[in-house]
Amino acid sequence: MGKQVEVLPTMAGLIERALELVLAQMQSSISLSGRCTIALSGGSTPKPLYEAIANLDLPWEKIHVFWGDERYVPPDHPDSNQGMARRAWLDKVNIPAANIHPMPTDAGDPAVDASKHEAELSEFFKTPPGEFPALDIILLGMGDDGHTASLFPHTEALGVSDRLIAVGNKDGQPRLTFTAPLINSARCVIFVVAGANKRPALAQIFAPQGDEMTYPSRLIQPVGELWWLLDESAGQELKFVG
Ligand SMILES: O=C1O[C@H](COP(=O)(O)O)[C@@H](O)[C@H](O)[C@H]1O
């Protein structure tokens, strides 16, 4: 399946469509395997999506939540991706605590926390070392510099091909991030992108040829479905790109 691109006229329409896709994927994963594994993105765009999911009546005990990236701060820090998702969604529903799998940020060394989380993922998915598990859904955003998760332009994490989790680098600040091969092993990847400031990077990412080191979102070519959901201000020049 090639990438599916949809440009939605409003922010509300973008969130509604993302919700519809997430729900459909959750339902099909649960009916196929009895559970759904979903990795969340951070930043500002997905917050209304999480608030909308919190209003649904879902079989929460069958849903396992991960994060595609995390800022290296405690969960109660305003920048924490975990903290945002908990406040918007997870604290409002009856999901078992054991189904929430945040990236740890308390070792004092991001590389140690990256290894710890990698071991946790391998154990959860029962994948031997060197193999990449297939999450059912990975939600991604994209920054105006073309980064996704915490895969920032011209950083070491972009070249990591033998790990599930890498240490990202945002202007010298460490982050934890899913690696490109882990994201690319997913059954379904959904980018949710809004805002006119994303337009120049999107044009580079959708161009037939381009540089993945400068526009890291180009690295995302999953084995499963790839959806790009854009609001009108981000996607107006890409409406006819498939
Ligand atoms: O730093 C981050 O930014 C991206 C994009 O965020 P947005 O606010 O422009 O939607 C996000 O996907 C990533 O998870 C986050 O850590």
The ligand as an SDF file (V2000), in Angstrom:
LIG
                    3D

 16 16  0  0  0  0  0  0  0  0999 V2000
    8.8960   17.9040   19.4400 O   0  0  0  0  0  0  0  0  0  0  0  0
    7.9890   17.3110   18.9420 C   0  0  0  0  0  0  0  0  0  0  0  0
    7.4060   17.8210   17.8200 O   0  0  0  0  0  0  0  0  0  0  0  0
    6.7260   17.0130   16.8880 C   0  0  0  0  0  0  0  0  0  0  0  0
    5.7580   17.9300   16.1500 C   0  0  0  0  0  0  0  0  0  0  0  0
    4.9820   18.6430   17.1010 O   0  0  0  0  0  0  0  0  0  0  0  0
    3.8310   19.6880   16.7220 P   0  0  0  0  0  0  0  0  0  0  0  0
    3.6200   20.5140   17.9680 O   0  0  0  0  0  0  0  0  0  0  0  0
    4.3600   20.5320   15.5950 O   0  0  0  0  0  0  0  0  0  0  0  0
    2.6250   18.9050   16.3710 O   0  0  0  0  0  0  0  0  0  0  0  0
    6.0550   15.8500   17.5790 C   0  0  0  0  0  0  0  0  0  0  0  0
    5.5660   14.9490   16.6380 O   0  0  0  0  0  0  0  0  0  0  0  0
    7.0270   15.1300   18.5080 C   0  0  0  0  0  0  0  0  0  0  0  0
    6.4030   14.0000   19.1380 O   0  0  0  0  0  0  0  0  0  0  0  0
    7.4180   16.0990   19.5610 C   0  0  0  0  0  0  0  0  0  0  0  0
    8.2530   15.5250   20.5660 O   0  0  0  0  0  0  0  0  0  0  0  0
  1  2  2  0
  2  3  1  0
  2 15  1  0
  3  4  1  0
  4  5  1  0
  4 11  1  0
  5  6  1  0
  6  7  1  0
  7  8  2  0
  7  9  1  0
  7 10  1  0
 11 12  1  0
 11 13  1  0
 13 14  1  0
 13 15  1  0
 15 16  1  0
M  END
$$$$
